[in-house]
Amino acid sequence: MTLTLQRPSPELLPGYEAALRRGWSPDNTRPAAAGEQLLKIEADSAAFMRSLDDDLEARGDPVTLADGSTVPRLPGYVRWLWDGEFCGSIGFRRQNGTPARLRIDLE
């Protein structure tokens, strides 16, 4: 199979949820992030999907670090790695006021 980057979509969401339920986490330093995301999906899947594509305004919740502290979210977006089913995610972040990419998080 070919590995592709996919924009998160309602059609692909069941595969993402299945990975979360199997124990995959979008944050390798905080396994609890998987359960947090499942709760967000259950509460409002459309809002959850919108939160994954926030390239300009960083409207999402603050980011919880491994030590439990929080920092403001940087603008960015997430793409899902897909090889016929969900197999990971990649996050792109940028610093406000510049088009330069700061970090790519591959999980």
C-alpha positions as CSV (number, residue, x, y, z in Angstrom):
1,M,0.0,0.0,0.0
2,T,1.0,3.6,-0.5
3,L,1.4,5.9,2.5
4,T,-0.5,9.2,2.0
5,L,-1.1,12.3,4.1
6,Q,-4.9,12.9,4.5
7,R,-6.7,15.9,5.8
8,P,-8.8,14.6,8.7
9,S,-12.4,14.1,7.6
10,P,-15.6,12.6,8.9
11,E,-15.1,9.6,6.5
12,L,-11.7,8.8,8.0
13,L,-12.6,9.5,11.7
14,P,-13.7,5.9,12.5
15,G,-10.2,4.7,11.7
16,Y,-8.7,7.4,13.9
17,E,-11.1,6.5,16.7
18,A,-10.2,2.8,16.4
19,A,-6.5,3.6,16.7
20,L,-7.2,5.6,19.9
21,R,-9.2,2.8,21.3
22,R,-6.4,0.3,20.6
23,G,-4.0,2.4,22.7
24,W,-2.4,4.7,20.0
25,S,-1.9,8.2,21.3
26,P,-1.4,11.4,19.4
27,D,1.1,12.4,22.1
28,N,3.9,9.9,22.8
29,T,4.7,11.7,26.1
30,R,1.1,11.6,27.3
31,P,-0.8,8.4,26.6
32,A,-3.8,9.9,28.4
33,A,-4.2,12.2,25.3
34,A,-5.9,9.3,23.5
35,G,-8.7,9.2,26.0
36,E,-9.0,13.0,26.0
37,Q,-9.4,13.0,22.2
38,L,-12.0,10.2,22.4
39,L,-14.0,12.4,24.8
40,K,-13.7,15.4,22.5
41,I,-14.9,13.3,19.6
42,E,-17.8,12.0,21.5
43,A,-18.8,15.5,22.8
44,D,-18.6,17.2,19.3
45,S,-16.9,15.4,16.5
46,A,-17.3,18.4,14.1
47,A,-15.6,20.7,16.6
48,F,-12.9,18.1,17.1
49,M,-12.3,17.9,13.3
50,R,-12.1,21.7,13.1
51,S,-9.5,21.8,15.9
52,L,-7.1,19.7,13.7
53,D,-6.9,22.5,11.1
54,D,-6.1,25.7,12.9
55,D,-3.3,27.1,10.7
56,L,-3.9,30.8,11.2
57,E,-5.5,31.6,14.6
58,A,-4.5,28.9,17.1
59,R,-8.1,28.8,18.4
60,G,-7.6,25.4,20.1
61,D,-7.2,24.6,23.7
62,P,-3.8,25.1,25.3
63,V,-1.3,22.3,24.9
64,T,-0.7,20.1,28.0
65,L,2.9,19.1,28.4
66,A,4.3,15.9,29.8
67,D,4.8,17.5,33.2
68,G,1.1,18.6,33.3
69,S,1.8,22.3,32.7
70,T,0.1,24.0,29.7
71,V,1.3,26.4,27.1
72,P,-0.6,28.4,24.5
73,R,-1.3,26.5,21.2
74,L,0.8,27.5,18.2
75,P,-1.1,27.8,14.9
76,G,-0.9,24.6,12.9
77,Y,-2.6,21.7,11.3
78,V,-2.7,17.9,11.5
79,R,-2.6,15.4,8.7
80,W,-3.3,11.7,9.1
81,L,-1.0,9.1,7.7
82,W,-3.0,6.6,5.8
83,D,-2.0,3.3,4.1
84,G,-5.6,2.0,3.6
85,E,-6.3,2.6,7.3
86,F,-5.1,5.1,9.9
87,C,-1.4,4.5,10.8
88,G,-0.2,7.8,12.4
89,S,-0.4,11.6,12.4
90,I,1.9,14.5,11.6
91,G,1.4,17.9,13.0
92,F,2.7,21.1,11.4
93,R,3.2,24.2,13.6
94,R,4.3,27.7,12.9
95,Q,5.2,30.8,14.9
96,N,2.8,33.7,14.8
97,G,3.8,36.4,12.4
98,T,6.0,34.2,10.2
99,P,5.4,31.6,7.5
100,A,8.4,29.6,8.8
101,R,7.5,26.1,10.1
102,L,8.7,25.5,13.6
103,R,8.1,21.9,14.2
104,I,6.8,18.7,12.7
105,D,5.5,16.2,15.1
106,L,5.4,12.7,13.7
107,E,3.5,10.1,15.9
